[in-house]
Amino acid sequence: MVGKGYTVEQEKLARYAKALGHPARIAILQFLEKQSNCCFGDVHEELPICKATASQHLKELRKAGLIQGEIEAPKIKYCINRENWEEARGLFGCFFDGSRDKEK
């Protein structure tokens, strides 16, 4: 158990859910999912928001571990963190499948 009696899986699921809690972040992830990697400018051009806001959303997604960035001066290239992406998929799947079992 971690923190206040939550499991590691609950903590991770909550972190991923928080990162997915804004439509701009969903749009970023959907855009990145179609790319092998891309630069900040590519992400920014895809969204109807200012650069500072796009940067903040990328920061939140990185903090949650759903994306990663690699500095290739003077640019930063972003991509999906495949390991954490699959972990999040599994955690959400178990969460929703468990809810479905309780309905039966």
PyMOL CGO cylinders between C-alpha atoms (Angstrom):
from pymol import cmd
from pymol.cgo import CYLINDER

trace = [
    CYLINDER, 0.00, 0.00, 0.00, 1.14, 3.53, -0.79, 0.3, 1, 1, 1, 1, 1, 1,
    CYLINDER, 1.14, 3.53, -0.79, 0.24, 6.84, 0.84, 0.3, 1, 1, 1, 1, 1, 1,
    CYLINDER, 0.24, 6.84, 0.84, -3.09, 6.64, 2.64, 0.3, 1, 1, 1, 1, 1, 1,
    CYLINDER, -3.09, 6.64, 2.64, -3.67, 2.97, 2.08, 0.3, 1, 1, 1, 1, 1, 1,
    CYLINDER, -3.67, 2.97, 2.08, -3.99, 3.04, -1.71, 0.3, 1, 1, 1, 1, 1, 1,
    CYLINDER, -3.99, 3.04, -1.71, -2.38, 0.37, -3.82, 0.3, 1, 1, 1, 1, 1, 1,
    CYLINDER, -2.38, 0.37, -3.82, 0.42, 1.15, -6.25, 0.3, 1, 1, 1, 1, 1, 1,
    CYLINDER, 0.42, 1.15, -6.25, -2.01, 0.38, -9.08, 0.3, 1, 1, 1, 1, 1, 1,
    CYLINDER, -2.01, 0.38, -9.08, -4.59, 2.84, -7.71, 0.3, 1, 1, 1, 1, 1, 1,
    CYLINDER, -4.59, 2.84, -7.71, -1.94, 5.56, -7.45, 0.3, 1, 1, 1, 1, 1, 1,
    CYLINDER, -1.94, 5.56, -7.45, -0.76, 4.95, -11.02, 0.3, 1, 1, 1, 1, 1, 1,
    CYLINDER, -0.76, 4.95, -11.02, -4.30, 4.82, -12.39, 0.3, 1, 1, 1, 1, 1, 1,
    CYLINDER, -4.30, 4.82, -12.39, -5.13, 8.12, -10.68, 0.3, 1, 1, 1, 1, 1, 1,
    CYLINDER, -5.13, 8.12, -10.68, -1.96, 9.73, -12.09, 0.3, 1, 1, 1, 1, 1, 1,
    CYLINDER, -1.96, 9.73, -12.09, -2.83, 8.62, -15.62, 0.3, 1, 1, 1, 1, 1, 1,
    CYLINDER, -2.83, 8.62, -15.62, -6.49, 9.66, -15.21, 0.3, 1, 1, 1, 1, 1, 1,
    CYLINDER, -6.49, 9.66, -15.21, -5.46, 13.12, -14.04, 0.3, 1, 1, 1, 1, 1, 1,
    CYLINDER, -5.46, 13.12, -14.04, -3.20, 13.52, -17.07, 0.3, 1, 1, 1, 1, 1, 1,
    CYLINDER, -3.20, 13.52, -17.07, -6.11, 12.55, -19.34, 0.3, 1, 1, 1, 1, 1, 1,
    CYLINDER, -6.11, 12.55, -19.34, -8.42, 15.03, -17.63, 0.3, 1, 1, 1, 1, 1, 1,
    CYLINDER, -8.42, 15.03, -17.63, -8.23, 17.77, -20.28, 0.3, 1, 1, 1, 1, 1, 1,
    CYLINDER, -8.23, 17.77, -20.28, -9.34, 17.57, -23.93, 0.3, 1, 1, 1, 1, 1, 1,
    CYLINDER, -9.34, 17.57, -23.93, -6.12, 19.23, -25.13, 0.3, 1, 1, 1, 1, 1, 1,
    CYLINDER, -6.12, 19.23, -25.13, -4.09, 16.41, -23.57, 0.3, 1, 1, 1, 1, 1, 1,
    CYLINDER, -4.09, 16.41, -23.57, -6.31, 13.83, -25.23, 0.3, 1, 1, 1, 1, 1, 1,
    CYLINDER, -6.31, 13.83, -25.23, -5.74, 15.62, -28.56, 0.3, 1, 1, 1, 1, 1, 1,
    CYLINDER, -5.74, 15.62, -28.56, -1.97, 15.68, -27.98, 0.3, 1, 1, 1, 1, 1, 1,
    CYLINDER, -1.97, 15.68, -27.98, -1.90, 11.96, -27.21, 0.3, 1, 1, 1, 1, 1, 1,
    CYLINDER, -1.90, 11.96, -27.21, -4.02, 11.14, -30.25, 0.3, 1, 1, 1, 1, 1, 1,
    CYLINDER, -4.02, 11.14, -30.25, -1.70, 13.23, -32.43, 0.3, 1, 1, 1, 1, 1, 1,
    CYLINDER, -1.70, 13.23, -32.43, 1.46, 11.65, -30.97, 0.3, 1, 1, 1, 1, 1, 1,
    CYLINDER, 1.46, 11.65, -30.97, 0.01, 8.15, -31.29, 0.3, 1, 1, 1, 1, 1, 1,
    CYLINDER, 0.01, 8.15, -31.29, 0.03, 8.64, -35.08, 0.3, 1, 1, 1, 1, 1, 1,
    CYLINDER, 0.03, 8.64, -35.08, 3.68, 9.80, -35.13, 0.3, 1, 1, 1, 1, 1, 1,
    CYLINDER, 3.68, 9.80, -35.13, 6.96, 8.08, -34.33, 0.3, 1, 1, 1, 1, 1, 1,
    CYLINDER, 6.96, 8.08, -34.33, 8.01, 11.41, -32.81, 0.3, 1, 1, 1, 1, 1, 1,
    CYLINDER, 8.01, 11.41, -32.81, 7.52, 15.10, -33.47, 0.3, 1, 1, 1, 1, 1, 1,
    CYLINDER, 7.52, 15.10, -33.47, 8.73, 18.52, -32.38, 0.3, 1, 1, 1, 1, 1, 1,
    CYLINDER, 8.73, 18.52, -32.38, 6.93, 20.98, -30.13, 0.3, 1, 1, 1, 1, 1, 1,
    CYLINDER, 6.93, 20.98, -30.13, 6.03, 23.14, -33.13, 0.3, 1, 1, 1, 1, 1, 1,
    CYLINDER, 6.03, 23.14, -33.13, 4.23, 20.21, -34.74, 0.3, 1, 1, 1, 1, 1, 1,
    CYLINDER, 4.23, 20.21, -34.74, 2.18, 19.65, -31.59, 0.3, 1, 1, 1, 1, 1, 1,
    CYLINDER, 2.18, 19.65, -31.59, 1.46, 23.35, -31.16, 0.3, 1, 1, 1, 1, 1, 1,
    CYLINDER, 1.46, 23.35, -31.16, 0.25, 23.71, -34.76, 0.3, 1, 1, 1, 1, 1, 1,
    CYLINDER, 0.25, 23.71, -34.76, -2.19, 20.84, -34.20, 0.3, 1, 1, 1, 1, 1, 1,
    CYLINDER, -2.19, 20.84, -34.20, -3.94, 22.51, -31.23, 0.3, 1, 1, 1, 1, 1, 1,
    CYLINDER, -3.94, 22.51, -31.23, -6.08, 25.65, -31.08, 0.3, 1, 1, 1, 1, 1, 1,
    CYLINDER, -6.08, 25.65, -31.08, -4.17, 26.98, -28.04, 0.3, 1, 1, 1, 1, 1, 1,
    CYLINDER, -4.17, 26.98, -28.04, -1.21, 29.27, -27.42, 0.3, 1, 1, 1, 1, 1, 1,
    CYLINDER, -1.21, 29.27, -27.42, 2.35, 27.95, -27.12, 0.3, 1, 1, 1, 1, 1, 1,
    CYLINDER, 2.35, 27.95, -27.12, 2.52, 28.44, -23.34, 0.3, 1, 1, 1, 1, 1, 1,
    CYLINDER, 2.52, 28.44, -23.34, -0.66, 26.42, -22.82, 0.3, 1, 1, 1, 1, 1, 1,
    CYLINDER, -0.66, 26.42, -22.82, 0.54, 23.65, -25.15, 0.3, 1, 1, 1, 1, 1, 1,
    CYLINDER, 0.54, 23.65, -25.15, 3.81, 23.57, -23.26, 0.3, 1, 1, 1, 1, 1, 1,
    CYLINDER, 3.81, 23.57, -23.26, 1.98, 23.21, -19.93, 0.3, 1, 1, 1, 1, 1, 1,
    CYLINDER, 1.98, 23.21, -19.93, -0.10, 20.31, -21.24, 0.3, 1, 1, 1, 1, 1, 1,
    CYLINDER, -0.10, 20.31, -21.24, 3.02, 18.56, -22.55, 0.3, 1, 1, 1, 1, 1, 1,
    CYLINDER, 3.02, 18.56, -22.55, 4.61, 19.06, -19.13, 0.3, 1, 1, 1, 1, 1, 1,
    CYLINDER, 4.61, 19.06, -19.13, 1.64, 17.38, -17.42, 0.3, 1, 1, 1, 1, 1, 1,
    CYLINDER, 1.64, 17.38, -17.42, 1.73, 14.44, -19.82, 0.3, 1, 1, 1, 1, 1, 1,
    CYLINDER, 1.73, 14.44, -19.82, 5.48, 14.05, -19.23, 0.3, 1, 1, 1, 1, 1, 1,
    CYLINDER, 5.48, 14.05, -19.23, 5.00, 14.25, -15.47, 0.3, 1, 1, 1, 1, 1, 1,
    CYLINDER, 5.00, 14.25, -15.47, 2.45, 11.43, -15.67, 0.3, 1, 1, 1, 1, 1, 1,
    CYLINDER, 2.45, 11.43, -15.67, 4.87, 9.43, -17.81, 0.3, 1, 1, 1, 1, 1, 1,
    CYLINDER, 4.87, 9.43, -17.81, 2.58, 9.08, -20.82, 0.3, 1, 1, 1, 1, 1, 1,
    CYLINDER, 2.58, 9.08, -20.82, 4.98, 10.91, -23.15, 0.3, 1, 1, 1, 1, 1, 1,
    CYLINDER, 4.98, 10.91, -23.15, 8.69, 11.52, -23.22, 0.3, 1, 1, 1, 1, 1, 1,
    CYLINDER, 8.69, 11.52, -23.22, 10.78, 14.28, -24.69, 0.3, 1, 1, 1, 1, 1, 1,
    CYLINDER, 10.78, 14.28, -24.69, 14.29, 14.21, -26.07, 0.3, 1, 1, 1, 1, 1, 1,
    CYLINDER, 14.29, 14.21, -26.07, 16.29, 17.38, -26.53, 0.3, 1, 1, 1, 1, 1, 1,
    CYLINDER, 16.29, 17.38, -26.53, 17.82, 17.74, -29.97, 0.3, 1, 1, 1, 1, 1, 1,
    CYLINDER, 17.82, 17.74, -29.97, 19.00, 21.33, -29.77, 0.3, 1, 1, 1, 1, 1, 1,
    CYLINDER, 19.00, 21.33, -29.77, 17.38, 23.66, -30.43, 0.3, 1, 1, 1, 1, 1, 1,
    CYLINDER, 17.38, 23.66, -30.43, 14.22, 21.50, -30.44, 0.3, 1, 1, 1, 1, 1, 1,
    CYLINDER, 14.22, 21.50, -30.44, 12.55, 18.95, -28.19, 0.3, 1, 1, 1, 1, 1, 1,
    CYLINDER, 12.55, 18.95, -28.19, 11.10, 15.87, -29.86, 0.3, 1, 1, 1, 1, 1, 1,
    CYLINDER, 11.10, 15.87, -29.86, 8.12, 14.23, -28.17, 0.3, 1, 1, 1, 1, 1, 1,
    CYLINDER, 8.12, 14.23, -28.17, 6.73, 10.74, -28.44, 0.3, 1, 1, 1, 1, 1, 1,
    CYLINDER, 6.73, 10.74, -28.44, 4.48, 8.34, -26.57, 0.3, 1, 1, 1, 1, 1, 1,
    CYLINDER, 4.48, 8.34, -26.57, 6.21, 6.51, -23.71, 0.3, 1, 1, 1, 1, 1, 1,
    CYLINDER, 6.21, 6.51, -23.71, 5.21, 3.05, -24.96, 0.3, 1, 1, 1, 1, 1, 1,
    CYLINDER, 5.21, 3.05, -24.96, 5.94, 1.22, -21.70, 0.3, 1, 1, 1, 1, 1, 1,
    CYLINDER, 5.94, 1.22, -21.70, 3.75, 3.53, -19.60, 0.3, 1, 1, 1, 1, 1, 1,
    CYLINDER, 3.75, 3.53, -19.60, 1.15, 3.76, -22.39, 0.3, 1, 1, 1, 1, 1, 1,
    CYLINDER, 1.15, 3.76, -22.39, 0.69, -0.03, -22.25, 0.3, 1, 1, 1, 1, 1, 1,
    CYLINDER, 0.69, -0.03, -22.25, 0.67, 0.04, -18.46, 0.3, 1, 1, 1, 1, 1, 1,
    CYLINDER, 0.67, 0.04, -18.46, -2.07, 2.70, -18.47, 0.3, 1, 1, 1, 1, 1, 1,
    CYLINDER, -2.07, 2.70, -18.47, -4.06, 0.69, -21.03, 0.3, 1, 1, 1, 1, 1, 1,
    CYLINDER, -4.06, 0.69, -21.03, -3.86, -2.37, -18.79, 0.3, 1, 1, 1, 1, 1, 1,
    CYLINDER, -3.86, -2.37, -18.79, -4.76, -0.49, -15.62, 0.3, 1, 1, 1, 1, 1, 1,
    CYLINDER, -4.76, -0.49, -15.62, -7.77, 1.20, -17.22, 0.3, 1, 1, 1, 1, 1, 1,
    CYLINDER, -7.77, 1.20, -17.22, -8.83, -2.12, -18.73, 0.3, 1, 1, 1, 1, 1, 1,
    CYLINDER, -8.83, -2.12, -18.73, -8.69, -3.88, -15.36, 0.3, 1, 1, 1, 1, 1, 1,
    CYLINDER, -8.69, -3.88, -15.36, -10.51, -0.98, -13.72, 0.3, 1, 1, 1, 1, 1, 1,
    CYLINDER, -10.51, -0.98, -13.72, -13.36, -0.98, -16.23, 0.3, 1, 1, 1, 1, 1, 1,
    CYLINDER, -13.36, -0.98, -16.23, -13.53, -4.78, -16.47, 0.3, 1, 1, 1, 1, 1, 1,
    CYLINDER, -13.53, -4.78, -16.47, -13.74, -4.98, -12.67, 0.3, 1, 1, 1, 1, 1, 1,
    CYLINDER, -13.74, -4.98, -12.67, -16.62, -2.50, -12.68, 0.3, 1, 1, 1, 1, 1, 1,
    CYLINDER, -16.62, -2.50, -12.68, -18.40, -4.59, -15.29, 0.3, 1, 1, 1, 1, 1, 1,
    CYLINDER, -18.40, -4.59, -15.29, -18.03, -7.73, -13.16, 0.3, 1, 1, 1, 1, 1, 1,
    CYLINDER, -18.03, -7.73, -13.16, -19.73, -6.02, -10.22, 0.3, 1, 1, 1, 1, 1, 1,
    CYLINDER, -19.73, -6.02, -10.22, -22.75, -5.14, -12.38, 0.3, 1, 1, 1, 1, 1, 1,
    CYLINDER, -22.75, -5.14, -12.38, -23.45, -8.83, -13.10, 0.3, 1, 1, 1, 1, 1, 1,
]
cmd.load_cgo(trace, "trace")
